[in-house]
Amino acid sequence: MSTIPGTKILWYLKHIDGRHPWTAAGRYEPDFGRLIRTAKALDQSGFYGALHGTSNNDPLVSVAALIAATERLRFLIPVYPGLTNPRLLAKQALTFDQYSGGRLLINIVNGQDPQLRPYGQLVPHERRYAQSVEYWRLFTSFYEGGPGVYDGTYLDTRHVTGDKTQVGAPISADHLAGIPYGPFQTPHVPLWGAGASPAGQDHAGQIVEVYLSFLRGFDAVAAQVRAARAAAARHGREFQGVGIHGSLIVRRTTRQAEDAFYEGLAAVGAEQFAADTDERIRRTTGGTFDLSTFVAPDAQRQGWIDALRAGRLPTLDELRIEPGVYAGLTEFIPLLDYSGGGAATYLVGAGEEVAARLRRYRTEIPGVDRFIFSGWPLEEEALQVADHLFPYIDDLES
């Protein structure tokens, strides 16, 4: 029997949906029934799993409500380390796995200050990776039935209060006892996570089991994965898998796919697009730059800026990063990727073309065996993928 892993394809799942959800007019009203229908469609169409995006709705509660509506679909949920006590999260994860038959996956999201401050999470940014490593080691220990020890970690009360009277204080065996059921996945819920900077890659190399990279040009993705694998090797580890996260529009013909992709950009309109971009540049640069003064990191992205300054949308050719790969808009990144990080990049084409590109990632970048895609409306685009892409993937793993 072959030990080569099959191709795993996950889809995006969220209550924010619509034909063009990056615009107010293109966004549906929130509908739990639609979320259930989308999850059922993914479950029945051959998708390996679904990534629930971060949002105002709690992801764990949202996907727990979908357990009974699905049979085999795995759920990848984002978790900010530190917001939930790791013992409590382990109990929640074990409960989810008990009810679902072991279908939980965790996406490690370290977050930024605006997301964390409202929850009282005040660990400085430069120490957040260290806190995360401690947190996930405690979580996995609790999930596996171990005791877990808070002493000396960010959860040690002495670390927070400076209370020296607690030094050496006895801790009862009951307090250290593991959770008395499980585990349901061996050895624990798989931890997925990204990290593009050297510090982020070092963090991933210590604890992540499935490393994730945003979709960009092929060479950029390959270089990032190589660096992350090297970071894991420095810690004596090896990733169990590597995933690529992007968006996807697939149709019967290339032209149909390109037209559907560009429709999403045209729905915004050049005037509104320029205004939104100007506001985003002012906000992210602290008012240092605006649309008229911003200088992009490369000639292609500068061309997008120049097009908006001229009162027009970038053309399809201008948005093409490489054959079949385009910069676009998503519900969670409603502007073009001016920095080059790859957060709103699409694969676009006919099914056979897209399948060939996925095979190239799989065969030429060591470890790549899974892809997380999004497209809107979520259910309709997922069914397009099942109809036009899946028949060309001969090792699809569901």
Beta strands, then each sheet from edge to edge (+ up, - down):
strand 1: 8-13
strand 2: 49-52
strand 3: 74-79
strand 4: 104-108
strand 5: 191-193
strand 6: 210-214
strand 7: 241-245
strand 8: 247-251
strand 9: 320-322
strand 10: 325-327
strand 11: 345-350
strand 12: 368-373
sheet 1: 1+ 2+ 3+ 4+ 5+ 6+ 7+ 12+ 1+
sheet 2: 8+ 11+ 10- 9+
end
